Amino acid sequence: MEKKDLSKRKPDPQKMKVLRSLPLEIKQSLTKEEVDAFLYEEVWPDSLEEKLKDYIAEE
């Protein structure tokens, strides 16, 4: 199995914009793993979903 070169990943500009617009207290509560999941993953950990539940629009 081939490992991804994590240093060469580019975040989606829209996701980066949303991350920057979050309130400071929310941003400070996010772990490095949660930020990485937000920017790069399709499926988020439960802890990230819980922290962002008030900012997520239901489909």
PyRosetta script that sets phi, psi and omega in degrees:
from pyrosetta import init, pose_from_sequence

init()
pose = pose_from_sequence("MEKKDLSKRKPDPQKMKVLRSLPLEIKQSLTKEEVDAFLYEEVWPDSLEEKLKDYIAEE")
pose.set_psi(1, 132.0)
pose.set_omega(1, -176.6)
pose.set_phi(2, -86.7)
pose.set_psi(2, 133.7)
pose.set_omega(2, 177.5)
pose.set_phi(3, -83.4)
pose.set_psi(3, 141.3)
pose.set_omega(3, 175.6)
pose.set_phi(4, -77.3)
pose.set_psi(4, 143.0)
pose.set_omega(4, 173.6)
pose.set_phi(5, -83.5)
pose.set_psi(5, 99.4)
pose.set_omega(5, -173.6)
pose.set_phi(6, -64.5)
pose.set_psi(6, -26.0)
pose.set_omega(6, -178.5)
pose.set_phi(7, -72.5)
pose.set_psi(7, -16.6)
pose.set_omega(7, -177.7)
pose.set_phi(8, -98.7)
pose.set_psi(8, 0.0)
pose.set_omega(8, 178.5)
pose.set_phi(9, -71.6)
pose.set_psi(9, 141.6)
pose.set_omega(9, 176.9)
pose.set_phi(10, -115.1)
pose.set_psi(10, 124.2)
pose.set_omega(10, 179.3)
pose.set_phi(11, -70.9)
pose.set_psi(11, 152.0)
pose.set_omega(11, 174.4)
pose.set_phi(12, -64.0)
pose.set_psi(12, 126.4)
pose.set_omega(12, -179.1)
pose.set_phi(13, -57.6)
pose.set_psi(13, -33.7)
pose.set_omega(13, 178.8)
pose.set_phi(14, -67.1)
pose.set_psi(14, -41.7)
pose.set_omega(14, 178.7)
pose.set_phi(15, -65.6)
pose.set_psi(15, -38.2)
pose.set_omega(15, 178.7)
pose.set_phi(16, -64.5)
pose.set_psi(16, -40.6)
pose.set_omega(16, 178.4)
pose.set_phi(17, -62.4)
pose.set_psi(17, -43.8)
pose.set_omega(17, 179.0)
pose.set_phi(18, -64.3)
pose.set_psi(18, -44.4)
pose.set_omega(18, 179.5)
pose.set_phi(19, -58.7)
pose.set_psi(19, -44.3)
pose.set_omega(19, 179.9)
pose.set_phi(20, -65.7)
pose.set_psi(20, -26.9)
pose.set_omega(20, -176.9)
pose.set_phi(21, -84.3)
pose.set_psi(21, -8.8)
pose.set_omega(21, 179.4)
pose.set_phi(22, -67.0)
pose.set_psi(22, 150.6)
pose.set_omega(22, 176.4)
pose.set_phi(23, -58.8)
pose.set_psi(23, 147.6)
pose.set_omega(23, -176.7)
pose.set_phi(24, -54.4)
pose.set_psi(24, -43.1)
pose.set_omega(24, -177.5)
pose.set_phi(25, -64.2)
pose.set_psi(25, -31.2)
pose.set_omega(25, 176.9)
pose.set_phi(26, -72.1)
pose.set_psi(26, -46.8)
pose.set_omega(26, -179.9)
pose.set_phi(27, -59.6)
pose.set_psi(27, -40.3)
pose.set_omega(27, -179.2)
pose.set_phi(28, -68.3)
pose.set_psi(28, -24.0)
pose.set_omega(28, -178.5)
pose.set_phi(29, -83.6)
pose.set_psi(29, -13.3)
pose.set_omega(29, -177.3)
pose.set_phi(30, -79.2)
pose.set_psi(30, 137.0)
pose.set_omega(30, 175.1)
pose.set_phi(31, -82.1)
pose.set_psi(31, 166.2)
pose.set_omega(31, 176.9)
pose.set_phi(32, -58.2)
pose.set_psi(32, -41.6)
pose.set_omega(32, -179.8)
pose.set_phi(33, -63.7)
pose.set_psi(33, -39.0)
pose.set_omega(33, 179.0)
pose.set_phi(34, -68.1)
pose.set_psi(34, -40.4)
pose.set_omega(34, 177.3)
pose.set_phi(35, -63.4)
pose.set_psi(35, -44.5)
pose.set_omega(35, 177.7)
pose.set_phi(36, -59.8)
pose.set_psi(36, -43.3)
pose.set_omega(36, 179.1)
pose.set_phi(37, -63.5)
pose.set_psi(37, -42.7)
pose.set_omega(37, 179.5)
pose.set_phi(38, -59.4)
pose.set_psi(38, -44.7)
pose.set_omega(38, -174.7)
pose.set_phi(39, -79.9)
pose.set_psi(39, -30.6)
pose.set_omega(39, -168.7)
pose.set_phi(40, -122.0)
pose.set_psi(40, -17.3)
pose.set_omega(40, -172.8)
pose.set_phi(41, -106.3)
pose.set_psi(41, 153.4)
pose.set_omega(41, 175.1)
pose.set_phi(42, -82.9)
pose.set_psi(42, -35.9)
pose.set_omega(42, -179.4)
pose.set_phi(43, -106.7)
pose.set_psi(43, 127.3)
pose.set_omega(43, -178.7)
pose.set_phi(44, -98.2)
pose.set_psi(44, 150.8)
pose.set_omega(44, 173.3)
pose.set_phi(45, -66.4)
pose.set_psi(45, 153.7)
pose.set_omega(45, -179.4)
pose.set_phi(46, -56.3)
pose.set_psi(46, -37.0)
pose.set_omega(46, -178.6)
pose.set_phi(47, -62.9)
pose.set_psi(47, -36.9)
pose.set_omega(47, 178.8)
pose.set_phi(48, -70.8)
pose.set_psi(48, -43.2)
pose.set_omega(48, 177.7)
pose.set_phi(49, -59.7)
pose.set_psi(49, -40.5)
pose.set_omega(49, -179.7)
pose.set_phi(50, -64.3)
pose.set_psi(50, -43.9)
pose.set_omega(50, -179.1)
pose.set_phi(51, -67.0)
pose.set_psi(51, -30.1)
pose.set_omega(51, -175.9)
pose.set_phi(52, -103.3)
pose.set_psi(52, 7.2)
pose.set_omega(52, -173.5)
pose.set_phi(53, -56.6)
pose.set_psi(53, -32.8)
pose.set_omega(53, -179.4)
pose.set_phi(54, -78.5)
pose.set_psi(54, -6.9)
pose.set_omega(54, -176.5)
pose.set_phi(55, -116.4)
pose.set_psi(55, 1.5)
pose.set_omega(55, -177.5)
pose.set_phi(56, -101.9)
pose.set_psi(56, 129.2)
pose.set_omega(56, 176.3)
pose.set_phi(57, -86.1)
pose.set_psi(57, 131.0)
pose.set_omega(57, 177.1)
pose.set_phi(58, -72.4)
pose.set_psi(58, 142.0)
pose.set_omega(58, 178.0)
pose.set_phi(59, -85.8)
pose.dump_pdb("model.pdb")
